[in-house]
């Protein structure tokens, strides 16, 4: 059967259409046209794309490629609320999940059947489909922090043995099937990446696997969907640094509807080693700087290098690999440009995000916005228990910071204990990783800028170690400091200590003179002290942003 399939599908080659972006018009939805929404580089969407091609449905199912980094707002609002690909528009409804979709397309459309009737083959096929995302991909991704040749041997040997199960063809179920379609997008990427970066040939000593890959590469239905090898290599290399070994993290394919499984794999194994793109810090803009060409289509993050609230959004941007998508615009807050308040953000504070013709502020809102709107690893779990606890922890950030600040005028050892113990206990809640929700999330991003500052200042000024008898908190800080997406945003420890020293000095002035002077005079006096004692930027951070 597979020979006839190969013959038929070779004639069905089509040109790739330009992906739709934020400027593209919405198609006429539910007009009877069947549409498959994909991204050309998403392996989950590739599964459905291959299935469509193999069944010769190019004229029956219209391909609608989406530019995920700049996806149209209407895609989430009117097509797929999950804002992910693949998605199939058919018979007045939208469906997702790649493994479900390849079965749906096979059952509901004309063309050669891609799943056997034989019960033994069907049972084995189901076992293989269950294995692909939960075991196979998980193990291979996990191997990137260890020894791929050794660590991946069991799963690649499993594929080799599976290919010997039936002798009536070179594919997993003998004839070509959905099982082959499910595996090939990932096997192709793993073969390219492991061969290039680790010099590991996954087919060595596995003749059946080698023959299977060779047969798959004879099919135009598959080959016309392949992501270019150089792109795959360069994309993965962007997230790697050579240190004592290779550290790796992936931020592609967030838009896949199978992303829950995929991101559990990535975040469980790779986050502790993640390295984002390193970039040079641009100079801060001051009152003499000209405004950028506002609302010209460029997405800009207005920040200050010393502001912990802005740091939250900066980390999120970095972790999701958006350095080329979101331009960093640092401001000198002590001498900020007048145009920033007049034309950008009337609140005159950072952070602020310029995106799709509007300005958005508030750090906790912004980290959620970036996570929901842009490509890259998802930073908030789908699991309901984790989502609810995550929201609770995000709300608690205000209590945490207020308590920590207040302790500076009292006894930090006793006054900070309740909130620090709360974080320590929270880190015991989930056991599938060292972070607050198990895997790295927005919760970790929300807390780390402040914990970083308090740990340094309290230790230096009060000899108070916030990690004493808090092993989980200590381990969490250690893990956070392995993440370059965060590390490259850190404020120099000497500057942090200086800020806190000045803050303590100001509080002593407030205590001594606050009851003696008219309230307005007190305010003027304190501000004068601050301005004289601090650099202008540090003063503005204290007075206007985060005291």
C-alpha positions, 0 to 999 in steps of 0.5 A, spaced: 500 500 500 505 504 501 508 504 494 501 507 491 501 512 496 508 514 495 506 515 487 500 518 488 502 524 493 508 526 489 504 529 484 501 534 490 506 539 491 504 546 493 507 553 494 508 555 501 503 561 502 506 567 506 504 567 514 498 571 516 501 576 521 497 582 526 496 586 519 492 581 516 485 581 515 480 575 518 478 570 513 471 569 512 470 564 518 465 558 518 463 559 510 464 552 509 471 552 507 475 547 511 481 551 514 488 548 517 491 553 521 499 552 522 505 555 523 511 552 518 516 551 524 511 547 529 512 540 529 505 539 532 502 542 526 506 539 522 503 532 524 496 535 521 499 538 515 503 531 513 496 527 514 492 532 510 498 532 504 498 524 505 490 524 504 491 528 498 486 534 501 490 540 499 484 542 495 479 540 501 483 543 507 486 550 506 492 551 509 492 558 513 499 559 516 500 564 522 506 568 524 506 566 531 511 572 533 506 577 530 500 573 530 493 576 528 489 578 534 483 575 531 486 568 531 485 568 539 479 572 539 475 569 533 478 562 531 482 559 537 481 562 544 487 557 546 491 562 541 495 555 539 496 551 532 494 546 530 487 548 529 482 545 524 476 549 522 471 544 519 463 544 519 462 550 524 467 548 529 474 549 531 478 543 534 485 542 536 490 537 539 495 534 534 494 527 535 486 528 536 487 532 529 490 527 525 485 521 527 480 526 525 482 528 519 483 520 517 476 518 519 472 524 516 476 526 509 477 522 503 483 519 501 487 513 503 486 510 510 492 511 515 490 507 520 489 499 520 483 495 521 487 489 524 486 489 531 493 487 533 496 493 529 491 498 532 492 496 539 500 497 538 499 503 534 495 506 540 501 504 545 506 508 540 501 514 540 501 514 547 509 514 548 511 519 543 509 525 547 509 522 554 516 518 554 520 519 547 520 526 547 521 527 554 527 522 555 530 525 548 529 533 551 532 530 558 538 527 555 540 534 553 543 536 560 547 529 560 549 524 555 545 524 549 548 517 546 547 514 553 540 517 555 536 516 549 539 509 547 532 506 551 527 510 547 531 510 540 532 502 541 524 502 543 523 505 536 528 500 533 525 494 536 518 497 534 520 497 527 521 490 527 514 488 530 511 487 523 514 485 517 509 487 511 513 494 510 518 499 513 513 503 517 511 502 524 505 498 523 508 495 516 504 500 512 505 507 513 500 510 518 499 515 523 504 513 528 509 514 523 506 521 522 506 522 529 514 521 530 517 524 524 517 531 526 521 530 532 525 524 530 527 529 524 529 535 529 532 530 534 537 527 528 539 534 526 540 537 532 544 531 536 548 530 530 550 537 529 551 539 536 553 532 540 556 529 534 551 523 535 548 519 530 541 516 532 541 511 527 548 508 528 547 501 530 539 501 528 538 499 521 531 499 521 530 506 524 535 508 518 531 505 513 524 508 516 527 515 516 530 514 509 523 511 507 519 517 510 524 522 506 521 519 499 515 522 501 513 529 498 507 529 503 512 529 508 518 533 505 515 539 503 513 540 510 520 539 513 523 545 517 530 547 514 536 543 518 540 550 518 534 553 521 533 548 526 540 548 528 541 555 529 535 556 533 537 551 538 544 554 538 541 561 540 539 558 546 546 554 548 552 556 551 558 552 552 560 552 559 562 546 563 558 542 558 552 544 554 546 548 557 540 548 553 533 551 552 527 551 547 522 556 546 519 554 540 512 551 539 509 554 545 503 555 540 502 548 539 496 545 542 500 539 544 504 544 548 502 542 555 506 535 554 511 539 551 512 544 556 512 539 561 518 536 558 522 542 557 521 546 563 522 540 567 528 538 564 531 544 561 529 550 565 535 549 571 540 550 565 536 555 561 541 560 557 537 566 553 540 570 548 545 575 551 545 582 549 548 588 550 545 593 555 543 600 551 544 606 554 539 609 558 535 615 555 535 621 558 531 628 557 536 630 551 534 624 548 529 624 542 523 620 542 522 613 538 518 613 532 512 611 536 507 606 534 511 604 528 509 597 529 515 596 533 514 593 540 518 596 545 519 595 553 520 601 557 524 599 563 529 602 568 535 597 569 534 598 577 527 597 577 525 591 580 518 591 577 520 593 570 525 587 571 520 582 572 517 584 565 525 584 562 526 577 565 519 574 562 521 577 555 528 574 555 526 567 558 521 567 552 526 568 547 523 575 545 530 579 544 529 580 537 521 581 538 521 586 543 526 592 543 528 594 550 528 602 551 531 603 558 530 610 561 534 614 566 528 615 571 532 621 574 532 625 568 527 622 564 525 625 557 519 629 558 516 626 551 515 619 555 510 622 560 507 626 554 506 621 549 508 614 551 505 613 558 502 618 562 503 615 569 510 616 567 513 610 570 516 603 568 515 598 566 510 600 560 509 596 553 508 599 547 505 593 542 499 593 537 498 601 537 497 601 545 501 602 551 500 597 557 503 598 564 503 594 571 508 589 572 504 583 574 499 584 568 505 585 563 508 578 565 501 575 564 500 579 557 507 577 554 506 570 556 499 569 553 501 574 547 507 572 544 511 565 542 516 562 547 515 557 553 509 558 557 510 560 563 503 559 567 501 551 568 495 548 565 494 544 571 488 547 575 491 546 582 497 549 580 494 555 576 490 557 583 496 556 587 500 561 582 494 566 583 495 566 590 502 567 590 502 572 585 497 576 590 501 575 596 507 579 592 504 585 595 504 582 602 511 580 602 514 586 599 511 591 604 513 586 610 520 586 608 520 593 607 517 595 614 522 590 617 528 595 615 525 600 621 524 594 626 527 587 627 528 584 620 530 577 623 523 576 627 519 581 622 521 577 616 520 570 618 513 569 617 513 571 610 519 568 608 517 562 612 511 562 607 515 562 601 519 556 604 513 552 605 510 554 598 516 551 595 514 544 598 507 544 595 509 541 588 515 536 588 516 536 580 521 541 580 525 546 584 520 552 583 514 555 586 509 551 581 514 545 580 516 548 573 519 555 572 513 560 572 511 567 572 511 566 580 518 565 580 519 571 576 515 576 580 518 574 586 526 574 584 527 581 583 525 583 590 528 577 594 535 578 590 535 585 593 533 583 600 537 577 601 543 582 599 541 588 603 539 584 609 545 580 609 550 586 608 546 591 613 543 586 618 547 580 618 541 577 616 541 571 612 534 569 609 536 562 607 538 560 614 533 554 616 530 555 609 533 549 605 528 550 599 528 557 599 536 557 598 535 551 593 530 556 589 535 562 589 541 557 587 536 555 581 534 562 579 541 564 578 543 558 573 538 562 568 541 567 564 534 570 562 534 572 569 542 573 571 543 578 565 537 583 568 540 583 575 542 589 579 549 590 581 550 588 589 554 594 591 548 599 588 543 595 592 546 596 598 547 603 597 540 604 595 538 600 602 543 604 606 540 611 603 533 608 605 535 607 612 538 614 613 532 617 610 527 613 615 532 616 621 531 623 618 523 621 618 523 619 625 527 624 628 524 630 624 517 628 622 513 630 629 517 636 629 516 640 623 510 641 619 508 636 614 510 639 608 516 642 610 518 635 612 517 632 605 521 638 602 527 636 607 526 629 606 526 630 599 532 634 599 536 629 603 535 624 598 537 628 592 543 630 595 545 623 598 543 619 592 545 619 584 539 622 581 537 615 578 537 612 584 533 617 588 527 617 582 527 609 583 526 610 591 521 616 591 517 614 585 517 607 584 519 602 589 520 605 596 
